[in-house]
Amino acid sequence: MYTTLPPEDSTAGSPAVPGILPLRLDSCRHLLLPPGLWTASEDDRRTVTQHYEEMSASYGLSLPFEELASSRRNTFADIAAAVLPRDTGVPDVIMMAHLTPDYDARRSPTSELVGLLGDGPLPYRVSDEGTVSPFTALRLAGEHARWDPAERVLLLIMDQADTRPVRPVPATAVVERDSVVALSLSRSTTTAGIPVRRLTGVTREQLRDALAGIVGETLPGETPYALVLGAGLAGLPAPAGARDVLHARPGLGCTGVWAALAEHAPRLRAGGHPVLLAEYDPMYGFLAVAVLAAKELPGAKPVAP
Amino acid sequence: MTTLHAVAGYLPPYRMPLDAIAERLELSSDQVRIFRRFFGFREVCYEPDGTLVELLTAAASALDALRDQRHRVRYLIHARSLPEVAPYPINPLQEVRELLGLGHAQAFTLAAHGCASGLQAVDVAGKLLASDGEPDALALILAGEKVFSRRAQMISDISIMGEGAAAVLVSPRGERDRMLSYASETHGRFASFWKSTPGSFTDYSEAYPAALAAVMTAAAEHAGLALGDMAAVLPHSVNLMSWNRLCTQIGFPAERVVLDNVAVTGHSFCADPFINYRTAVGDGRIRPGDAYLMVAAGLSGTFSAMAFRH
């Protein structure tokens, strides 16, 4: 059971540095899943179909369920189970963040994860913030590390390809693969945690200056850094000081920038510079950044002699 | 410190009587009799032509304390029971953010705890505000959902959902309605409650009283109190019978559980404890200095309780 007291009564003793989450990254992993097969009993299929068709109708949309979600998909519960680290202990907090919907209200993916992990963790599901939801989930995880004795966090960032938009969306909101990134984090006992920043109301025209500004606030001085740009920042010139610039693959929804981190972790670790992840959601004008220490990233796997 | 700076309930003016719900859901006369006589439902809030954006905006507009304080709101959180409430990419929450003049605020949804997500939102809002270190900053939590489908109208023969809503301003300072503690437990075996798994509902019904009593007791104890010290329990309005049974089992006076709204609102997703707060403060069941509990259970298998001092 999760129990907590208000912040003034906290005995967690974490270092409180505004804007820096008392967390460190232990591991990160990215998976792309092949198309799945949505399964349900006839009765459940009828109920779920009717539920979402009635939901669409309440917005004046007369759509068959197949127009919202194909049966060739992995639901979030399937995706979470596929990426769940088998060799790690039970986290205190499970964070799930996503851009696209699940359209399978029968199942609670976070509760299924809690069940798989022995009923201990406090689950979160963070959404409706476009492609920057994972940054918010990271922030919330950091709050539990700061104010509660939460030692371990599992952050799952996921999106589905076959839940289809009912109106035109920017390219950043089109998801082409079922994708998930699992980040295992633990409480940092030093002041060197994970800085996070977020801006609202940023227009495309303001983006270049806004990114430079938020980078300057997050990494003060002339600190050289590696930069991982999300798909929402594609084509934008890198701000000053970026020594190594990586671009997220398009079509991965809110997982893209985190997937790039996981895929290039050995290179980023070898570079030795702080790694700044940045994502921009053009639908809402949200810009978010987070900084990870290079030494916390997994290195290259040793090559067998 | 985490305090409830202001709480507003919003009940849409329209009501759907139980007989009309029975017709929509094709309930048997026996079911109707159980819902009316034993569960205490008479009608529910239901505005057929209203949208979720209108519902949430109306709830926020009922908060007098918000009117000239919008610039202080750093976070806007929709505490939600249903994981999806609109076809992608329609995003009612971000529309509400704009309509309320909160373009500067960070807005996101929390939905892992089902109908108990409102209490999780209060806890994490308090943590966010404490970390930010701005004593005047506020978080606005909105709770309330549309009953857009027949499946969303009724929970497995135990409750009927309604469209009541609530708006809550959370502050990192102040003396009024200080949060004292929070307890929450998610039982993974109830993660697939909607599945037509044989026995799943029976298992849930059997586990429910002990699971709810456990978080209520834990919240009271972490606040340095006993359950009996609570002047009131502000519950999720699931039905009368389950609360009366629970009170008998744990020896808590049923008259201290604020169940007045069950008959006229139905179960209002995550909004019930806050709607019931307004009722309890309004009729003096909670007085200055009193300790009380907000309690909720979610279809995700989550049971939660939060202790406050008024």
Interface residues (C-beta under 8 A of the other chain):
Chain A: M1 Y2 T3 T4 L5 P6 P7 E8 A16 P18 S41 D43 D44 T47 Q50 H51 Y52 E54 M55 S56 A57 S58 Y59 L61 L63 L68 A77 M96 T100 P101 D102 Y103 A105 R106 R107 S108 P109 T110 S111 E112 L113 V114 G115 L116 L117 D119 P121 L122 P123 Y124 R125 V126 S127 D128 E129 G130 S133 T136 R139 L140 E143 H144 R146 W147 T163 R164 P165 V166 R167 V169 A173 R198 T200 G201 M283 Y284
Chain B: M1 T2 T51 H78 L82 P83 E84 V85 A86 P87 Y88 P89 I90 N91 L93 Q94 G103 H104 A105 Q106 A107 F108 T109 L110 A111 A112 H113 G114 Q120 D123 V124 G126 K127 L128 A130 S131 D132 G133 K146 F148 S149 R150 R151 A152 P172 R178 M179 L180 S181 Y182 A183 S184 E185 T186 H187 G188 R189 F190 A191 S192 F193 W194 K195 S196 A214 V215 A218 A219 H222 L299 S300 G301 T302
